[in-house]
């Protein structure tokens, strides 16, 4: 019989994922509607960072989340500040891409995240992958390439921005999980900390690049667009909250699967609601890329199971004197 605790945890993760998909789809659709008439992606980014800072504090108090643990200055500067800078850059690049190309194309390009993950894991962690994992990257590359060649609203800046955002999000996922593990910080506290730090870092750049233009275009905001800006910021905060909650409860592999499924939900919702024109080949490219993501996650799962089985075999291997060899188990506890 299944453990009731595991069943509850599984249902909680499922509900959080469904909410994440709905909120993420709504956030992207509203963001695209806003950027169509208000072409200031840096201002939209600023509104989102401000929302994370403003909304997270009261929620932390309401839920009784423990206060921030002491973080060494060295760790703060080496890990948290670069993580905050990456969050800013990822958000700006995402909004530039949404501004220039359809939501469906932006998230099709973001399906290349496994490719970035494999490359970064090789460069940073010296981690090698199985042949199946490498082969699963082929349909992702082919699918994104086909979608790019057949995208009616193709824009080079939109493509490059989506790729840059995907790179930043890959790094952010890796190092956010590291921070949660290293210093035992609550995931909502980490979200608040990164949102506040990102806003402070980004504020001077926003003032320099966008403030004057936004003041000159204030009539657009007063024409009802401020409601979309507020809604976009609130939904972005809620999406981050749900993402960090899911990340804290599941393994990196499960989170990657959930994130890939969320991308499919966003693409489907944007095509249905926004109705941007797509060709049959364009849809085929999106489908091939999505299939590649699923194949990648399956290949990673198989590789992890094989490694686990190999370690179990080593752990029960008799030693020279006939005793059981436990020498390598402690590395993976």
Secondary structure, 3 states (H helix, E strand, C coil): CCCHHHHHHHHHHHHHHHHHHHHHHHHHHHHHHHHHHCCCHHHHHHHHHHHHHHHHHHHHHHCCCCCCCCCCHHHHHHHHHHHHHHHHHHHHHHHHHHHHCCHHHHHHHHHHHHHHHHHHHHHHCCCCCCHHHHHHHHHHHHHHHHHHHHCCCCCHHHHHHHHHHHHHHHHHHHHHHHHHHHHCCCHHHHHHHHHHHHHHHHHHHHHHHHHHHHHHCHHHHHHHHHHHHHHHHHHHHHHHHHHHHHHHHCCHHHHHHHHHHHHHHHHHHHHHHCCCCCCHHHHHHHHHHHHHHHHHHHHHHHHHHHHHHHHHHHHCCECCCCCECCCCHHHHC
